[in-house]
Amino acid sequence: MQALWALWRPYASIALLIALMTLVMHLLGLAFDLVNIALIYLFPMLVSAVWWGLRPAVFAAVLAIVALDFFFVPPTLSFSVADLRYLVSFAVYVAVAALTASLASRLKQQLRYSKQREAQTAALYTLSRQMNAITDVHALLDNVSLQAAQSMGSEIAIYMPGPSGLLALTHRSASDSDWGQGDAEKATAKLAFDHGEAIGYGSYTLRDLPGYYLPLRTEDRVYGVLALNLKERKSFFNAGQREMLEALGGLAASAIARAKLAEEAKLAHLTAESERLRTAILDSVSHELRTPLAAIIGSATVLAADDDLFTPEDRKELLINIRDGALRMNRLVRNLLSMVQLESGMLRLRKNWCGVEDLIGVTLAQVQDYKEHRKLQVRLPEQIPLVSGDEVLLEQMLANVVGNAIKYSPDYSEIDIAVSSDSDTLVIAVADQGVGLADEEYARIFDKFYRADATRQVTGTGLGLAICKGIAELHGGTISGRRNEPRGTVMTIALPMSKPVERQTRQDRLKEQETEDGGNE
């Protein structure tokens, strides 16, 4: 009933309007000239042409001619026409109605087309902005399917090749529908994918199908198929919507290509980086292992040759060479294992309250054998802080930093270890009098296998400071380097103290130790 009323409502409105106009003009007929009355009857024709189109406009013209002839053209109250010139006027009425309706219809169509193009452009712009921000292919295609479904007003399905190369349904705009999962839809999508051309309604291939299958392709490759369900909307799928869908498909194909290229570039970068690291590890490890192994083998071979040739002092020196070579190899292996654990995430902290004085004492004991004549000076605050952390890792970090200071500073020089703290941070600064580095190199010395130009004459793998950085960050702290004036380097370790800790003066510790010793006696 509503559809019938919507169909006949323009005609009823026109008839009512002309009837009211005729009544008013008939009552006031003496005040109007016949030419003015004829012009007034053009008004319903123009209104119907603009609002309702050609047929209601022609109906308004015919009804206006009938009313004009019957009520106002002599002889009145009769359909006969005394002056044949009025017939020309009646023909002009119909022509004006048809022309006005045609122009109005064309303008309305242009307006609808402009609005449609504006909406399509806005949708494409929005989609392109979203695609630029999305790097994951699956999230991107989900977004494309939803945007295409909103623009087309129908279901969307996207088919992509799987790991085996077979085409499969991967994304749908309507999860509660089974369309796109049938064998017919999959076979049609595969045909579009293999040939790289659109298939279905409105195309040159299988144009009677209730769907439109658009390959997502760039100039050199097809990445998938975008399918549109047209079972109940064939009449609405015009050239403009097809262009819109092709534009969406082009954007989707470009975004997929960009994401694929980004993945390939990332993989190539990782492969190149892995190869670079492998080469660096082999070079560093082979060089670092060759020297101590040669010393160990040479000393052991000499010792095994003939005991009578060597004095006890010679034997001791050879044994020290073997021990130093073994210790050097042990440090290298420990650094490699620590770096592997840090990068794999296998390293876990075993936090305890650690005394800074004990950490430094263990560190000094570890470097005692190779510090030679260098003077290690330790400056502790009056109140010795405690820090929460893994004691073994913190000792390794300090040993690496102090060992670097020894390695890169001349013999008979001084190395200063200063400890300070505030309310929430513990700071350990290790200053040497070595060669120093350029300011821009201090940001890079914590990279794996990086060796500064000024230190290349000294053997090393470039792993020690990288491990120190990993351990410091694992504890929530930082490590940094800077120039020491007038020469050398200062390495600063900052560790957080997450909550107030008990502090103890050196005098208190000495008193406790004396008390314990007295009790033991």
Secondary structure, DSSP 8 states (H G I E B T S, - for coil): -HHHHHHHHHHHHHHHHHHHHHHHHHHTGGGS-HHHHHHHTHHHHHHHHHHT-HHHHHHHHHHHHHHHHHHTSSSSSSS--SSTHHHHHHHHHHHHHHHHHHHHHHHHHHHHHHHHHHHHHHHHHHHHHHHHH---HHHHHHHHHHHHHHHHTS-EEEEEE-TTS-EEEEEES-TT--TT-SHHHHHHHHHHHHHTS-EETTSSSSTTSSEEEEEEE-SS-EEEEEEEE-SS-GGG--HHHHHHHHHHHHHHHHHHHHHHHHHHHHHHHHHHHHHHHHHHHHHHHHHHHHHHHHHHHHHHHHHHH-GGG--HHHHHHHHHHHHHHHHHHHHHHHHHHHHHHHHHT------EEEEHHHHHHHHHHHHGGG-TT-EEEEE--SEE-EEEE-HHHHHHHHHHHHHHHHHTS-TT-EEEEEEEE-SSEEEEEEE--S----GGGTTTTTSTT---GGGTTS---S-HHHHHHHHHHHTT-EEEEEE-SSSSEEEEEEEE--S----EEHHHHHHHHHHHHHHH-
